[in-house]
Amino acid sequence: MLSLFAKLFHALNSESSTRQISLAIALGFIVGLSPLLTLHNIAFLFVVLFLRVNIGGFILAWGFFKGLSYLLSSLIIMVGESLLTAESLQPLFDTLYQFSLFKLAHLHHTYTLGALVLGCLLAIPLYFLCNFLIEKYRIHIKAFFDKFRIVKALKASKFYSVYSQISGQGALS
């Protein structure tokens, strides 16, 4: 677990794209809200593996939002129930329920449908919020800590150069 935090911290401080980290957090949010072994989670997992996103950030976001989903479960169930019981959507759900794929996806369950809809709707603003916060972090907070003498001394030390060569990460800037 600490290595995941270290990888995420390294990604925040590296020159990797803020969009990759933000997308990893947004996808981890969607997967974290819904039950673990659902069809759409497997599809999102393939998307994560196919795209270039930060895997450490995705796993950390998945774990964090999985814990948060227990606190939001009443809201998730309320959203799913309101969608499944809406009179205007009844013919759609009746038609979809006839397909095996819909049954396999478990979208007829209030929690699964509510988590997928809420996750997909809130992932978009979360992506932009994370992108904004990571950019501000890199500009202000990282620059603030790089000014400290202890950080400059650690980066100039022989130990740090040996560590960065052994770990294969190169020098952190």
N, C-alpha and C positions, 0 to 999 in steps of 0.2 A: 504494500500500500504506500509506503514511503517512497518507493521508486516511482510510482505513478505521480505523486506530488512533485518529485524532483523533475520528472520529464515534463510535466505541465509548467513548472516554474522555468525550466530551461527553454521551453517553447515560447513562454511569455517574454523572455529576455533575448531570444534569438531574433534573427532577421526573417524568420518564417512569417508567412502571411497572416494577418489578423483574421482574415476571412476563413482560413482553415480552422483556426481555433474556435472562432464563433460558430461555425457550422457544426463542429464537433459537439459543442455545448448544446446547441439547438436540437441536434439529432438525439443527443443523450437525454434531453428533456422529454422528447416524444416517447422514446423507448422506456424511460424511467417511470413515466406516469401510468403506462398500461401494464397489464399482467405480462409475466415473463415470456411464456411460450405461446404467443399468438402469431398468426400468419403475418400480420403487418409488422410485428417486431422483427421477424426473420427477414422480411423484405427490407426494412430499414437497416438491419445489420449488413446485408449485402450491399446496400448503398454506401454505408460507411467504409466497407472494405474496398469498394470499387473506386470511390472518390479519394482524393488526397486530403484527408482530415487528420487531425491530431488524435491518435488512438488513445493516448493517456488522458487527454481532455474529455474524450467521449466516455471512457470508462468511469472517470471521476464524476462527470455530470450524470451519468446513468445511475450510479450509486447514490449520489446526493438527491436526485429527484425521485428515486425509488423510495427513499425515506420520507421525502416531502409528500409523496402521493398518499401515504397513510394519513397525513394531516388533512389533505384535500379530498379524501375519499367521499365525504358527504356531498361536496360540490360536484365531483365527477359523476356520482350516481344520479344527482339531481339533473345534470345536463343530459345524461344518457336516457333517463326516464322521460324527460320532457320531449326528447326527440322521438323516442319509440312510441309514445302515447299521443303524439300530435296527430290530429285527425287528417290533416292535409298530407301527411307522410305515410299513412296507413297503406294505401295501395302500393306505394313503392316498396315498403318493407314486406308486404304480402308477396309481391312478385320476387323480390330478392331472396326470400326464405325458401323459395322453390329450388334454388340453385345450391348445389353441394358446397361450392366455394364459399358462399355466404355463411353457411352453417359451420364450415371449417374455420372461418375467420372469427367466429364467435361474436359477430357484430349484433346479434340479437340479445346479447347480455348488456344490461344498463351500464355496468362499470367499464366494459371494454369499449363500447361505442362512445361513452362520455369521455374516456381518457384519450381516445384517438382524436375525437373532434376538438376537445379542449387543447390537447397537445399540439395539433397542427395549427390551430388558430393562434395560440400564444407563442409558438416557436418563431414566427416571423418577427414580432417585435423583440423577442429575446435575442435573436440573431443580431439585429441592429444595435440593441443595447450593449451586448457583449463586445461587438466590434468597436463601438464608441469608447467603452470603458478600457479595453485593451490598448487602444491608441493613446488615450489619456495617461494610462499607466506607463507606457513606454516613453512618453514625452516628459512627464512630470516626476513620477515616483522613482523610476529607474535612474533618471538623470540626477535626482536628489541623492540617492544612495551611492552613485558612482563618484560623488564629490568627496566622500569621506576618506580620510587618510588610511584607515584600516582596510577599506576595500581596495584602494590603490596598492597598498603594501601586499595584500594577499594575492592580487593579480600579478604583481611583479615578482613574487617569490618563486623559487625553484620548485617547491612542492606543488604549486598550482600548475606550472607548466608541465611537470611530469604527470600530474593527475589528468590534465586535459589531453595529453598524448595517449595515456593508457586507456582512458575511457572512450577515446575516439571521437570526442565531441569538439575538439579544437578549442581555441580560446573563446571564452565568453566575452562579448563586448558589452 
